[in-house]
Amino acid sequence: MAVAAFEKAGFIVLRQRGSHCLLFKKGAPLLVIPVHSRDLKIGLLKKEIKKSGLTEEEFRALL
């Protein structure tokens, strides 16, 4: 679900190796999202949202 939201924001799945998905967008740092669990820990999700340059409200709108 989080990966799909980041894809809507312009990130592309660079690769998925094991249980982690690497997302890439030009001008933004790589995002690493675990896909082995349905629920992400809130701290990790907030960190990746901040790293992506989105606000939490913008991310919620993409869900």
C-alpha positions in Angstrom: 0.0 0.0 0.0 2.8 2.4 0.9 4.7 1.5 -2.2 1.7 2.2 -4.4 1.3 5.7 -2.8 5.0 6.5 -3.4 4.6 5.4 -7.0 1.7 7.8 -7.4 4.1 10.5 -6.2 6.4 9.7 -9.0 8.8 7.2 -7.5 9.5 4.0 -9.5 10.4 0.6 -8.1 14.1 0.2 -8.8 14.2 -3.3 -7.5 12.8 -5.7 -5.0 15.3 -7.9 -3.3 14.1 -10.2 -0.6 11.5 -8.5 1.5 12.5 -4.9 0.7 11.5 -2.6 -2.1 13.9 0.2 -3.3 12.1 3.2 -4.8 13.8 5.8 -6.9 12.9 9.3 -8.1 15.3 11.8 -9.7 16.4 14.4 -7.2 15.3 12.4 -4.2 17.1 9.9 -2.0 16.4 6.2 -2.4 13.5 4.9 -0.3 13.6 1.4 1.3 10.2 0.0 2.1 9.8 -3.4 3.7 7.1 -5.4 2.0 7.2 -8.5 4.2 4.6 -7.2 6.5 1.2 -5.5 5.8 1.7 -3.0 8.6 4.7 -0.7 8.6 6.0 0.7 11.9 4.9 4.3 12.2 8.4 5.6 12.8 9.8 4.0 9.7 6.9 5.2 7.5 7.2 8.8 8.8 10.9 8.7 8.1 10.5 7.6 4.6 7.7 10.1 4.0 10.0 12.9 5.2 12.9 11.6 3.1 10.7 11.6 0.0 9.9 15.3 0.4 6.2 14.7 0.9 4.2 15.9 3.9 2.1 13.4 5.8 -1.1 15.0 4.4 0.2 14.7 0.8 1.0 11.0 1.5 -2.4 10.3 3.0 -4.1 11.8 -0.1 -2.1 9.4 -2.3 -3.4 6.3 -0.4 
